[in-house]
Amino acid sequence: MPEKLFDDVKMQARKACEELCDKANLAPGRILVVGCSSSEVCGDRIGSNSNADAAAAVLEGICEVVKERKLFLAAQCCEHLNRAIVIERAAVPGAEPVNVIPKPKAGGSFAAAAYLCFEDPVVLEEIKADAGIDIGDTLIGMHLRRVAVPVRLSQNTVGMAHVTAAKTRPKYIGGERAVYDGKSE
């Protein structure tokens, strides 16, 4: 990947991540799930042309924001690993990991890059994240908390990939007589 394109993709990923974190009011310690098709970032069909450089650019841009805001990044694997999650062990104490190491053609370039980048990575079958970014229509919804709310981002592409985002909120229960605290955890 040419350096200019790498820098553009990194900046676009960073901008999308910053915007979502602001709109979702993500507090330190929260989990942000990201699914990324490096093929789509490069203008190819999802799953057809895994690109380690594109994945590294996206990961670098997102990790800068995650570290600054003291969040945890959950990187979604591709369908070949049933969309498993790579995350820092510290984010999920007591979780039951699965035994697999993502690779570009079995897990995806983004998840593989995250696995190599994280200090103490574990792979989980599922997680319930507080917000998420989907780069290239990778279907992250299964890894969000129960009530997901779409977030419209001005940065709606990364490279050639379509970007969608969501935040989550607690369920409202109790009907018309209920009183809610107004917090969005």
Rosetta blueprint (number, residue, H / E / L):
1 M L
2 P L
3 E H
4 K H
5 L H
6 F H
7 D H
8 D H
9 V H
10 K H
11 M H
12 Q H
13 A H
14 R H
15 K H
16 A H
17 C H
18 E H
19 E H
20 L H
21 C H
22 D H
23 K H
24 A H
25 N L
26 L L
27 A L
28 P L
29 G L
30 R L
31 I E
32 L E
33 V E
34 V E
35 G E
36 C E
37 S L
38 S H
39 S H
40 E H
41 V H
42 C L
43 G L
44 D L
45 R L
46 I L
47 G L
48 S L
49 N L
50 S L
51 N L
52 A H
53 D H
54 A H
55 A H
56 A H
57 A H
58 V H
59 L H
60 E H
61 G H
62 I H
63 C H
64 E H
65 V H
66 V H
67 K H
68 E H
69 R L
70 K L
71 L L
72 F E
73 L E
74 A E
75 A E
76 Q E
77 C L
78 C L
79 E H
80 H H
81 L H
82 N L
83 R L
84 A L
85 I E
86 V E
87 I E
88 E E
89 R H
90 A H
91 A H
92 V L
93 P L
94 G L
95 A L
96 E L
97 P L
98 V E
99 N L
100 V L
101 I L
102 P L
103 K E
104 P L
105 K L
106 A E
107 G E
108 G L
109 S H
110 F H
111 A H
112 A H
113 A H
114 A H
115 Y H
116 L H
117 C H
118 F L
119 E L
120 D L
121 P E
122 V E
123 V E
124 L E
125 E L
126 E L
127 I L
128 K L
129 A E
130 D L
131 A E
132 G E
133 I E
134 D E
135 I E
136 G L
137 D L
138 T L
139 L L
140 I L
141 G H
142 M H
143 H H
144 L E
145 R L
146 R L
147 V E
148 A E
149 V E
150 P E
151 V E
152 R L
153 L L
154 S L
155 Q L
156 N L
157 T E
158 V E
159 G L
160 M L
161 A E
162 H E
163 V E
164 T E
165 A E
166 A E
167 K E
168 T E
169 R E
170 P L
171 K L
172 Y L
173 I L
174 G L
175 G H
176 E H
177 R H
178 A L
179 V L
180 Y L
181 D L
182 G L
183 K L
184 S L
185 E L
